[in-house]
Amino acid sequence: MMKAVIHITLKKGVLDPQGKAIGHALEGMGFDEVGEVRQGKMIELEIAEGTDEARVKEMCEKLLANPVIEDYTIEIGA
């Protein structure tokens, strides 16, 4: 088996209320060096050996991400 890691984030220009809340909380805790905060999610999949990136991309396009408002990257490794 192999592992695929998918990082999903909101596209630039899409409002990120959770990121904004995190940024405000950090500022309130004295972390003034933090600028804009964008939050996202990470999904790990255990996939069969030999599964190609195109197949994982298909999974992202159909279920794991919303390509209208989200960007994603795929990392496949052992």
PyMOL Python script that loads the backbone (N, CA, C, O; Angstrom):
from pymol import cmd

cmd.read_pdbstr("""\
ATOM      1  N   MET A   1       0.836  -1.189   0.000  1.00  0.00           N
ATOM      2  CA  MET A   1       0.000   0.000   0.000  1.00  0.00           C
ATOM      3  C   MET A   1       0.879   1.250   0.000  1.00  0.00           C
ATOM      4  O   MET A   1       2.011   1.235   0.483  1.00  0.00           O
ATOM      5  N   MET A   2       0.338   2.316  -0.547  1.00  0.00           N
ATOM      6  CA  MET A   2       1.023   3.611  -0.582  1.00  0.00           C
ATOM      7  C   MET A   2       0.137   4.629   0.136  1.00  0.00           C
ATOM      8  O   MET A   2      -1.015   4.355   0.474  1.00  0.00           O
ATOM      9  N   LYS A   3       0.711   5.808   0.358  1.00  0.00           N
ATOM     10  CA  LYS A   3      -0.051   6.861   1.001  1.00  0.00           C
ATOM     11  C   LYS A   3      -0.164   8.046   0.056  1.00  0.00           C
ATOM     12  O   LYS A   3       0.811   8.450  -0.577  1.00  0.00           O
ATOM     13  N   ALA A   4      -1.371   8.597  -0.029  1.00  0.00           N
ATOM     14  CA  ALA A   4      -1.600   9.847  -0.753  1.00  0.00           C
ATOM     15  C   ALA A   4      -2.040  10.880   0.277  1.00  0.00           C
ATOM     16  O   ALA A   4      -2.932  10.629   1.087  1.00  0.00           O
ATOM     17  N   VAL A   5      -1.400  12.045   0.232  1.00  0.00           N
ATOM     18  CA  VAL A   5      -1.762  13.143   1.124  1.00  0.00           C
ATOM     19  C   VAL A   5      -2.299  14.276   0.262  1.00  0.00           C
ATOM     20  O   VAL A   5      -1.641  14.727  -0.676  1.00  0.00           O
ATOM     21  N   ILE A   6      -3.503  14.728   0.592  1.00  0.00           N
ATOM     22  CA  ILE A   6      -4.137  15.811  -0.146  1.00  0.00           C
ATOM     23  C   ILE A   6      -4.276  17.008   0.784  1.00  0.00           C
ATOM     24  O   ILE A   6      -4.864  16.900   1.860  1.00  0.00           O
ATOM     25  N   HIS A   7      -3.733  18.154   0.366  1.00  0.00           N
ATOM     26  CA  HIS A   7      -3.864  19.408   1.111  1.00  0.00           C
ATOM     27  C   HIS A   7      -4.886  20.264   0.371  1.00  0.00           C
ATOM     28  O   HIS A   7      -4.726  20.552  -0.816  1.00  0.00           O
ATOM     29  N   ILE A   8      -5.940  20.667   1.085  1.00  0.00           N
ATOM     30  CA  ILE A   8      -7.024  21.424   0.483  1.00  0.00           C
ATOM     31  C   ILE A   8      -7.112  22.790   1.161  1.00  0.00           C
ATOM     32  O   ILE A   8      -7.165  22.881   2.388  1.00  0.00           O
ATOM     33  N   THR A   9      -7.129  23.846   0.356  1.00  0.00           N
ATOM     34  CA  THR A   9      -7.254  25.205   0.875  1.00  0.00           C
ATOM     35  C   THR A   9      -8.273  25.969   0.038  1.00  0.00           C
ATOM     36  O   THR A   9      -8.547  25.619  -1.111  1.00  0.00           O
ATOM     37  N   LEU A  10      -8.820  27.009   0.633  1.00  0.00           N
ATOM     38  CA  LEU A  10      -9.726  27.873  -0.120  1.00  0.00           C
ATOM     39  C   LEU A  10      -8.926  28.656  -1.147  1.00  0.00           C
ATOM     40  O   LEU A  10      -7.781  29.031  -0.894  1.00  0.00           O
ATOM     41  N   LYS A  11      -9.519  28.902  -2.294  1.00  0.00           N
ATOM     42  CA  LYS A  11      -8.860  29.693  -3.332  1.00  0.00           C
ATOM     43  C   LYS A  11      -8.697  31.132  -2.857  1.00  0.00           C
ATOM     44  O   LYS A  11      -9.469  31.623  -2.033  1.00  0.00           O
ATOM     45  N   LYS A  12      -7.675  31.798  -3.392  1.00  0.00           N
ATOM     46  CA  LYS A  12      -7.495  33.221  -3.119  1.00  0.00           C
ATOM     47  C   LYS A  12      -8.770  33.947  -3.516  1.00  0.00           C
ATOM     48  O   LYS A  12      -9.379  33.634  -4.539  1.00  0.00           O
ATOM     49  N   GLY A  13      -9.167  34.903  -2.714  1.00  0.00           N
ATOM     50  CA  GLY A  13     -10.373  35.666  -3.006  1.00  0.00           C
ATOM     51  C   GLY A  13     -11.627  35.097  -2.372  1.00  0.00           C
ATOM     52  O   GLY A  13     -12.643  35.786  -2.294  1.00  0.00           O
ATOM     53  N   VAL A  14     -11.576  33.845  -1.915  1.00  0.00           N
ATOM     54  CA  VAL A  14     -12.719  33.255  -1.217  1.00  0.00           C
ATOM     55  C   VAL A  14     -12.565  33.587   0.262  1.00  0.00           C
ATOM     56  O   VAL A  14     -11.512  33.346   0.852  1.00  0.00           O
ATOM     57  N   LEU A  15     -13.612  34.139   0.856  1.00  0.00           N
ATOM     58  CA  LEU A  15     -13.554  34.504   2.266  1.00  0.00           C
ATOM     59  C   LEU A  15     -13.257  33.287   3.127  1.00  0.00           C
ATOM     60  O   LEU A  15     -13.770  32.195   2.882  1.00  0.00           O
ATOM     61  N   ASP A  16     -12.415  33.492   4.144  1.00  0.00           N
ATOM     62  CA  ASP A  16     -12.004  32.412   5.036  1.00  0.00           C
ATOM     63  C   ASP A  16     -12.276  32.843   6.480  1.00  0.00           C
ATOM     64  O   ASP A  16     -11.359  33.284   7.172  1.00  0.00           O
ATOM     65  N   PRO A  17     -13.534  32.719   6.944  1.00  0.00           N
ATOM     66  CA  PRO A  17     -13.858  33.178   8.292  1.00  0.00           C
ATOM     67  C   PRO A  17     -13.101  32.441   9.389  1.00  0.00           C
ATOM     68  O   PRO A  17     -12.765  33.043  10.409  1.00  0.00           O
ATOM     69  N   GLN A  18     -12.827  31.156   9.205  1.00  0.00           N
ATOM     70  CA  GLN A  18     -12.055  30.421  10.212  1.00  0.00           C
ATOM     71  C   GLN A  18     -10.626  30.934  10.278  1.00  0.00           C
ATOM     72  O   GLN A  18     -10.072  31.088  11.366  1.00  0.00           O
ATOM     73  N   GLY A  19     -10.027  31.198   9.127  1.00  0.00           N
ATOM     74  CA  GLY A  19      -8.674  31.745   9.106  1.00  0.00           C
ATOM     75  C   GLY A  19      -8.628  33.099   9.789  1.00  0.00           C
ATOM     76  O   GLY A  19      -7.695  33.395  10.535  1.00  0.00           O
ATOM     77  N   LYS A  20      -9.640  33.923   9.531  1.00  0.00           N
ATOM     78  CA  LYS A  20      -9.710  35.238  10.154  1.00  0.00           C
ATOM     79  C   LYS A  20      -9.839  35.101  11.673  1.00  0.00           C
ATOM     80  O   LYS A  20      -9.183  35.833  12.415  1.00  0.00           O
ATOM     81  N   ALA A  21     -10.674  34.175  12.140  1.00  0.00           N
ATOM     82  CA  ALA A  21     -10.845  33.955  13.586  1.00  0.00           C
ATOM     83  C   ALA A  21      -9.538  33.485  14.220  1.00  0.00           C
ATOM     84  O   ALA A  21      -9.189  33.926  15.316  1.00  0.00           O
ATOM     85  N   ILE A  22      -8.821  32.602  13.548  1.00  0.00           N
ATOM     86  CA  ILE A  22      -7.532  32.136  14.055  1.00  0.00           C
ATOM     87  C   ILE A  22      -6.556  33.305  14.155  1.00  0.00           C
ATOM     88  O   ILE A  22      -5.849  33.448  15.153  1.00  0.00           O
ATOM     89  N   GLY A  23      -6.522  34.142  13.114  1.00  0.00           N
ATOM     90  CA  GLY A  23      -5.642  35.309  13.109  1.00  0.00           C
ATOM     91  C   GLY A  23      -5.945  36.261  14.253  1.00  0.00           C
ATOM     92  O   GLY A  23      -5.030  36.758  14.910  1.00  0.00           O
ATOM     93  N   HIS A  24      -7.234  36.518  14.495  1.00  0.00           N
ATOM     94  CA  HIS A  24      -7.619  37.403  15.594  1.00  0.00           C
ATOM     95  C   HIS A  24      -7.232  36.805  16.941  1.00  0.00           C
ATOM     96  O   HIS A  24      -6.756  37.514  17.828  1.00  0.00           O
ATOM     97  N   ALA A  25      -7.437  35.502  17.091  1.00  0.00           N
ATOM     98  CA  ALA A  25      -7.082  34.841  18.348  1.00  0.00           C
ATOM     99  C   ALA A  25      -5.575  34.922  18.597  1.00  0.00           C
ATOM    100  O   ALA A  25      -5.146  35.212  19.713  1.00  0.00           O
ATOM    101  N   LEU A  26      -4.775  34.667  17.562  1.00  0.00           N
ATOM    102  CA  LEU A  26      -3.323  34.757  17.715  1.00  0.00           C
ATOM    103  C   LEU A  26      -2.897  36.174  18.088  1.00  0.00           C
ATOM    104  O   LEU A  26      -2.032  36.368  18.942  1.00  0.00           O
ATOM    105  N   GLU A  27      -3.512  37.160  17.439  1.00  0.00           N
ATOM    106  CA  GLU A  27      -3.201  38.560  17.751  1.00  0.00           C
ATOM    107  C   GLU A  27      -3.562  38.877  19.200  1.00  0.00           C
ATOM    108  O   GLU A  27      -2.811  39.557  19.898  1.00  0.00           O
ATOM    109  N   GLY A  28      -4.717  38.381  19.649  1.00  0.00           N
ATOM    110  CA  GLY A  28      -5.152  38.583  21.031  1.00  0.00           C
ATOM    111  C   GLY A  28      -4.229  37.933  22.046  1.00  0.00           C
ATOM    112  O   GLY A  28      -4.178  38.349  23.204  1.00  0.00           O
ATOM    113  N   MET A  29      -3.501  36.911  21.612  1.00  0.00           N
ATOM    114  CA  MET A  29      -2.555  36.212  22.499  1.00  0.00           C
ATOM    115  C   MET A  29      -1.161  36.832  22.424  1.00  0.00           C
ATOM    116  O   MET A  29      -0.221  36.325  23.037  1.00  0.00           O
ATOM    117  N   GLY A  30      -1.028  37.918  21.680  1.00  0.00           N
ATOM    118  CA  GLY A  30       0.246  38.610  21.621  1.00  0.00           C
ATOM    119  C   GLY A  30       1.138  38.215  20.463  1.00  0.00           C
ATOM    120  O   GLY A  30       2.296  38.632  20.423  1.00  0.00           O
ATOM    121  N   PHE A  31       0.653  37.436  19.531  1.00  0.00           N
ATOM    122  CA  PHE A  31       1.451  37.030  18.375  1.00  0.00           C
ATOM    123  C   PHE A  31       1.241  38.041  17.240  1.00  0.00           C
ATOM    124  O   PHE A  31       0.604  37.744  16.229  1.00  0.00           O
ATOM    125  N   ASP A  32       1.787  39.228  17.436  1.00  0.00           N
ATOM    126  CA  ASP A  32       1.576  40.326  16.499  1.00  0.00           C
ATOM    127  C   ASP A  32       2.299  40.139  15.167  1.00  0.00           C
ATOM    128  O   ASP A  32       1.989  40.831  14.197  1.00  0.00           O
ATOM    129  N   GLU A  33       3.250  39.222  15.107  1.00  0.00           N
ATOM    130  CA  GLU A  33       4.017  39.028  13.880  1.00  0.00           C
ATOM    131  C   GLU A  33       3.239  38.260  12.809  1.00  0.00           C
ATOM    132  O   GLU A  33       3.702  38.145  11.674  1.00  0.00           O
ATOM    133  N   VAL A  34       2.058  37.731  13.161  1.00  0.00           N
ATOM    134  CA  VAL A  34       1.268  36.946  12.219  1.00  0.00           C
ATOM    135  C   VAL A  34       0.413  37.874  11.367  1.00  0.00           C
ATOM    136  O   VAL A  34      -0.294  38.733  11.893  1.00  0.00           O
ATOM    137  N   GLY A  35       0.480  37.700  10.060  1.00  0.00           N
ATOM    138  CA  GLY A  35      -0.350  38.470   9.127  1.00  0.00           C
ATOM    139  C   GLY A  35      -1.616  37.704   8.807  1.00  0.00           C
ATOM    140  O   GLY A  35      -2.304  37.214   9.703  1.00  0.00           O
ATOM    141  N   GLU A  36      -1.917  37.604   7.517  1.00  0.00           N
ATOM    142  CA  GLU A  36      -3.121  36.895   7.076  1.00  0.00           C
ATOM    143  C   GLU A  36      -3.002  35.407   7.401  1.00  0.00           C
ATOM    144  O   GLU A  36      -1.928  34.819   7.273  1.00  0.00           O
ATOM    145  N   VAL A  37      -4.102  34.811   7.818  1.00  0.00           N
ATOM    146  CA  VAL A  37      -4.156  33.377   8.119  1.00  0.00           C
ATOM    147  C   VAL A  37      -5.195  32.744   7.204  1.00  0.00           C
ATOM    148  O   VAL A  37      -6.322  33.230   7.105  1.00  0.00           O
ATOM    149  N   ARG A  38      -4.820  31.670   6.543  1.00  0.00           N
ATOM    150  CA  ARG A  38      -5.740  30.863   5.736  1.00  0.00           C
ATOM    151  C   ARG A  38      -5.697  29.458   6.313  1.00  0.00           C
ATOM    152  O   ARG A  38      -4.616  28.922   6.556  1.00  0.00           O
ATOM    153  N   GLN A  39      -6.837  28.869   6.530  1.00  0.00           N
ATOM    154  CA  GLN A  39      -6.870  27.516   7.063  1.00  0.00           C
ATOM    155  C   GLN A  39      -7.315  26.555   5.980  1.00  0.00           C
ATOM    156  O   GLN A  39      -7.905  26.961   4.978  1.00  0.00           O
ATOM    157  N   GLY A  40      -7.033  25.291   6.184  1.00  0.00           N
ATOM    158  CA  GLY A  40      -7.409  24.280   5.215  1.00  0.00           C
ATOM    159  C   GLY A  40      -7.574  22.937   5.892  1.00  0.00           C
ATOM    160  O   GLY A  40      -7.758  22.852   7.106  1.00  0.00           O
ATOM    161  N   LYS A  41      -7.506  21.896   5.091  1.00  0.00           N
ATOM    162  CA  LYS A  41      -7.600  20.545   5.643  1.00  0.00           C
ATOM    163  C   LYS A  41      -6.629  19.629   4.916  1.00  0.00           C
ATOM    164  O   LYS A  41      -6.201  19.904   3.796  1.00  0.00           O
ATOM    165  N   MET A  42      -6.299  18.544   5.580  1.00  0.00           N
ATOM    166  CA  MET A  42      -5.387  17.558   5.019  1.00  0.00           C
ATOM    167  C   MET A  42      -6.068  16.193   5.116  1.00  0.00           C
ATOM    168  O   MET A  42      -6.606  15.829   6.162  1.00  0.00           O
ATOM    169  N   ILE A  43      -6.036  15.460   4.036  1.00  0.00           N
ATOM    170  CA  ILE A  43      -6.634  14.126   4.000  1.00  0.00           C
ATOM    171  C   ILE A  43      -5.556  13.137   3.606  1.00  0.00           C
ATOM    172  O   ILE A  43      -4.864  13.328   2.606  1.00  0.00           O
ATOM    173  N   GLU A  44      -5.413  12.071   4.398  1.00  0.00           N
ATOM    174  CA  GLU A  44      -4.481  10.981   4.071  1.00  0.00           C
ATOM    175  C   GLU A  44      -5.286   9.782   3.594  1.00  0.00           C
ATOM    176  O   GLU A  44      -6.246   9.362   4.240  1.00  0.00           O
ATOM    177  N   LEU A  45      -4.882   9.246   2.462  1.00  0.00           N
ATOM    178  CA  LEU A  45      -5.514   8.050   1.918  1.00  0.00           C
ATOM    179  C   LEU A  45      -4.483   6.941   1.817  1.00  0.00           C
ATOM    180  O   LEU A  45      -3.356   7.177   1.382  1.00  0.00           O
ATOM    181  N   GLU A  46      -4.854   5.752   2.210  1.00  0.00           N
ATOM    182  CA  GLU A  46      -4.030   4.580   1.929  1.00  0.00           C
ATOM    183  C   GLU A  46      -4.555   4.022   0.618  1.00  0.00           C
ATOM    184  O   GLU A  46      -5.725   3.653   0.516  1.00  0.00           O
ATOM    185  N   ILE A  47      -3.686   3.960  -0.387  1.00  0.00           N
ATOM    186  CA  ILE A  47      -4.118   3.538  -1.724  1.00  0.00           C
ATOM    187  C   ILE A  47      -3.278   2.350  -2.193  1.00  0.00           C
ATOM    188  O   ILE A  47      -2.167   2.122  -1.714  1.00  0.00           O
ATOM    189  N   ALA A  48      -3.832   1.613  -3.126  1.00  0.00           N
ATOM    190  CA  ALA A  48      -3.148   0.430  -3.654  1.00  0.00           C
ATOM    191  C   ALA A  48      -1.870   0.838  -4.391  1.00  0.00           C
ATOM    192  O   ALA A  48      -1.819   1.871  -5.057  1.00  0.00           O
ATOM    193  N   GLU A  49      -0.874   0.024  -4.256  1.00  0.00           N
ATOM    194  CA  GLU A  49       0.401   0.213  -4.968  1.00  0.00           C
ATOM    195  C   GLU A  49       0.119   0.389  -6.457  1.00  0.00           C
ATOM    196  O   GLU A  49      -0.655  -0.369  -7.042  1.00  0.00           O
ATOM    197  N   GLY A  50       0.740   1.378  -7.058  1.00  0.00           N
ATOM    198  CA  GLY A  50       0.585   1.604  -8.489  1.00  0.00           C
ATOM    199  C   GLY A  50      -0.547   2.557  -8.849  1.00  0.00           C
ATOM    200  O   GLY A  50      -0.717   2.891 -10.022  1.00  0.00           O
ATOM    201  N   THR A  51      -1.328   3.005  -7.859  1.00  0.00           N
ATOM    202  CA  THR A  51      -2.384   3.979  -8.147  1.00  0.00           C
ATOM    203  C   THR A  51      -1.716   5.271  -8.596  1.00  0.00           C
ATOM    204  O   THR A  51      -0.813   5.764  -7.920  1.00  0.00           O
ATOM    205  N   ASP A  52      -2.139   5.820  -9.713  1.00  0.00           N
ATOM    206  CA  ASP A  52      -1.481   7.028 -10.212  1.00  0.00           C
ATOM    207  C   ASP A  52      -2.179   8.296  -9.713  1.00  0.00           C
ATOM    208  O   ASP A  52      -3.292   8.259  -9.188  1.00  0.00           O
ATOM    209  N   GLU A  53      -1.485   9.409  -9.896  1.00  0.00           N
ATOM    210  CA  GLU A  53      -1.986  10.693  -9.412  1.00  0.00           C
ATOM    211  C   GLU A  53      -3.297  11.078 -10.086  1.00  0.00           C
ATOM    212  O   GLU A  53      -4.142  11.727  -9.469  1.00  0.00           O
ATOM    213  N   ALA A  54      -3.473  10.691 -11.332  1.00  0.00           N
ATOM    214  CA  ALA A  54      -4.710  11.021 -12.048  1.00  0.00           C
ATOM    215  C   ALA A  54      -5.924  10.410 -11.346  1.00  0.00           C
ATOM    216  O   ALA A  54      -6.993  11.018 -11.298  1.00  0.00           O
ATOM    217  N   ARG A  55      -5.750   9.211 -10.808  1.00  0.00           N
ATOM    218  CA  ARG A  55      -6.855   8.546 -10.107  1.00  0.00           C
ATOM    219  C   ARG A  55      -7.191   9.292  -8.813  1.00  0.00           C
ATOM    220  O   ARG A  55      -8.363   9.470  -8.481  1.00  0.00           O
ATOM    221  N   VAL A  56      -6.158   9.727  -8.084  1.00  0.00           N
ATOM    222  CA  VAL A  56      -6.376  10.490  -6.854  1.00  0.00           C
ATOM    223  C   VAL A  56      -6.997  11.850  -7.190  1.00  0.00           C
ATOM    224  O   VAL A  56      -7.853  12.338  -6.452  1.00  0.00           O
ATOM    225  N   LYS A  57      -6.574  12.453  -8.283  1.00  0.00           N
ATOM    226  CA  LYS A  57      -7.158  13.722  -8.727  1.00  0.00           C
ATOM    227  C   LYS A  57      -8.650  13.543  -8.997  1.00  0.00           C
ATOM    228  O   LYS A  57      -9.454  14.408  -8.650  1.00  0.00           O
ATOM    229  N   GLU A  58      -9.014  12.436  -9.607  1.00  0.00           N
ATOM    230  CA  GLU A  58     -10.422  12.146  -9.867  1.00  0.00           C
ATOM    231  C   GLU A  58     -11.208  12.081  -8.555  1.00  0.00           C
ATOM    232  O   GLU A  58     -12.335  12.570  -8.478  1.00  0.00           O
ATOM    233  N   MET A  59     -10.611  11.475  -7.526  1.00  0.00           N
ATOM    234  CA  MET A  59     -11.257  11.411  -6.204  1.00  0.00           C
ATOM    235  C   MET A  59     -11.476  12.817  -5.644  1.00  0.00           C
ATOM    236  O   MET A  59     -12.526  13.118  -5.077  1.00  0.00           O
ATOM    237  N   CYS A  60     -10.454  13.676  -5.815  1.00  0.00           N
ATOM    238  CA  CYS A  60     -10.557  15.057  -5.333  1.00  0.00           C
ATOM    239  C   CYS A  60     -11.660  15.803  -6.061  1.00  0.00           C
ATOM    240  O   CYS A  60     -12.472  16.485  -5.436  1.00  0.00           O
ATOM    241  N   GLU A  61     -11.690  15.675  -7.375  1.00  0.00           N
ATOM    242  CA  GLU A  61     -12.664  16.402  -8.182  1.00  0.00           C
ATOM    243  C   GLU A  61     -14.097  15.948  -7.901  1.00  0.00           C
ATOM    244  O   GLU A  61     -15.025  16.755  -7.958  1.00  0.00           O
ATOM    245  N   LYS A  62     -14.279  14.669  -7.599  1.00  0.00           N
ATOM    246  CA  LYS A  62     -15.620  14.127  -7.411  1.00  0.00           C
ATOM    247  C   LYS A  62     -16.123  14.207  -5.975  1.00  0.00           C
ATOM    248  O   LYS A  62     -17.333  14.261  -5.757  1.00  0.00           O
ATOM    249  N   LEU A  63     -15.214  14.216  -4.977  1.00  0.00           N
ATOM    250  CA  LEU A  63     -15.684  14.141  -3.593  1.00  0.00           C
ATOM    251  C   LEU A  63     -14.874  14.963  -2.592  1.00  0.00           C
ATOM    252  O   LEU A  63     -15.448  15.703  -1.794  1.00  0.00           O
ATOM    253  N   LEU A  64     -13.560  14.843  -2.626  1.00  0.00           N
ATOM    254  CA  LEU A  64     -12.745  15.354  -1.526  1.00  0.00           C
ATOM    255  C   LEU A  64     -12.622  16.870  -1.490  1.00  0.00           C
ATOM    256  O   LEU A  64     -12.479  17.445  -0.411  1.00  0.00           O
ATOM    257  N   ALA A  65     -12.672  17.523  -2.625  1.00  0.00           N
ATOM    258  CA  ALA A  65     -12.532  18.982  -2.681  1.00  0.00           C
ATOM    259  C   ALA A  65     -13.667  19.567  -3.512  1.00  0.00           C
ATOM    260  O   ALA A  65     -14.286  18.883  -4.327  1.00  0.00           O
ATOM    261  N   ASN A  66     -13.921  20.843  -3.285  1.00  0.00           N
ATOM    262  CA  ASN A  66     -14.887  21.564  -4.110  1.00  0.00           C
ATOM    263  C   ASN A  66     -14.082  22.451  -5.044  1.00  0.00           C
ATOM    264  O   ASN A  66     -13.674  23.543  -4.648  1.00  0.00           O
ATOM    265  N   PRO A  67     -13.841  22.006  -6.283  1.00  0.00           N
ATOM    266  CA  PRO A  67     -12.952  22.734  -7.185  1.00  0.00           C
ATOM    267  C   PRO A  67     -13.421  24.148  -7.543  1.00  0.00           C
ATOM    268  O   PRO A  67     -12.646  24.927  -8.096  1.00  0.00           O
ATOM    269  N   VAL A  68     -14.661  24.487  -7.241  1.00  0.00           N
ATOM    270  CA  VAL A  68     -15.154  25.835  -7.508  1.00  0.00           C
ATOM    271  C   VAL A  68     -14.518  26.835  -6.539  1.00  0.00           C
ATOM    272  O   VAL A  68     -14.168  27.947  -6.935  1.00  0.00           O
ATOM    273  N   ILE A  69     -14.367  26.437  -5.263  1.00  0.00           N
ATOM    274  CA  ILE A  69     -13.846  27.371  -4.256  1.00  0.00           C
ATOM    275  C   ILE A  69     -12.559  26.894  -3.579  1.00  0.00           C
ATOM    276  O   ILE A  69     -11.983  27.627  -2.775  1.00  0.00           O
ATOM    277  N   GLU A  70     -12.101  25.679  -3.891  1.00  0.00           N
ATOM    278  CA  GLU A  70     -10.924  25.132  -3.213  1.00  0.00           C
ATOM    279  C   GLU A  70      -9.843  24.724  -4.204  1.00  0.00           C
ATOM    280  O   GLU A  70     -10.127  24.266  -5.311  1.00  0.00           O
ATOM    281  N   ASP A  71      -8.588  24.903  -3.775  1.00  0.00           N
ATOM    282  CA  ASP A  71      -7.422  24.376  -4.480  1.00  0.00           C
ATOM    283  C   ASP A  71      -6.930  23.174  -3.686  1.00  0.00           C
ATOM    284  O   ASP A  71      -7.187  23.067  -2.487  1.00  0.00           O
ATOM    285  N   TYR A  72      -6.225  22.275  -4.354  1.00  0.00           N
ATOM    286  CA  TYR A  72      -5.652  21.134  -3.636  1.00  0.00           C
ATOM    287  C   TYR A  72      -4.341  20.727  -4.281  1.00  0.00           C
ATOM    288  O   TYR A  72      -4.106  20.957  -5.467  1.00  0.00           O
ATOM    289  N   THR A  73      -3.491  20.112  -3.458  1.00  0.00           N
ATOM    290  CA  THR A  73      -2.260  19.513  -3.943  1.00  0.00           C
ATOM    291  C   THR A  73      -2.252  18.059  -3.501  1.00  0.00           C
ATOM    292  O   THR A  73      -2.832  17.704  -2.475  1.00  0.00           O
ATOM    293  N   ILE A  74      -1.588  17.229  -4.287  1.00  0.00           N
ATOM    294  CA  ILE A  74      -1.515  15.795  -4.022  1.00  0.00           C
ATOM    295  C   ILE A  74      -0.063  15.390  -3.880  1.00  0.00           C
ATOM    296  O   ILE A  74       0.770  15.744  -4.715  1.00  0.00           O
ATOM    297  N   GLU A  75       0.248  14.643  -2.820  1.00  0.00           N
ATOM    298  CA  GLU A  75       1.564  14.048  -2.640  1.00  0.00           C
ATOM    299  C   GLU A  75       1.371  12.539  -2.521  1.00  0.00           C
ATOM    300  O   GLU A  75       0.602  12.075  -1.678  1.00  0.00           O
ATOM    301  N   ILE A  76       2.057  11.783  -3.351  1.00  0.00           N
ATOM    302  CA  ILE A  76       1.968  10.324  -3.276  1.00  0.00           C
ATOM    303  C   ILE A  76       3.335   9.783  -2.893  1.00  0.00           C
ATOM    304  O   ILE A  76       4.344  10.132  -3.507  1.00  0.00           O
ATOM    305  N   GLY A  77       3.365   8.933  -1.880  1.00  0.00           N
ATOM    306  CA  GLY A  77       4.623   8.351  -1.430  1.00  0.00           C
ATOM    307  C   GLY A  77       4.422   6.955  -0.902  1.00  0.00           C
ATOM    308  O   GLY A  77       3.313   6.420  -0.887  1.00  0.00           O
ATOM    309  N   ALA A  78       5.528   6.376  -0.467  1.00  0.00           N
ATOM    310  CA  ALA A  78       5.498   5.002   0.032  1.00  0.00           C
ATOM    311  C   ALA A  78       4.876   4.907   1.398  1.00  0.00           C
ATOM    312  O   ALA A  78       4.776   3.814   1.957  1.00  0.00           O
TER     313      ALA A  78
END
""", "prot")
cmd.dss("prot")
cmd.show_as("cartoon", "prot")
cmd.util.cbc("prot")
cmd.orient("prot")
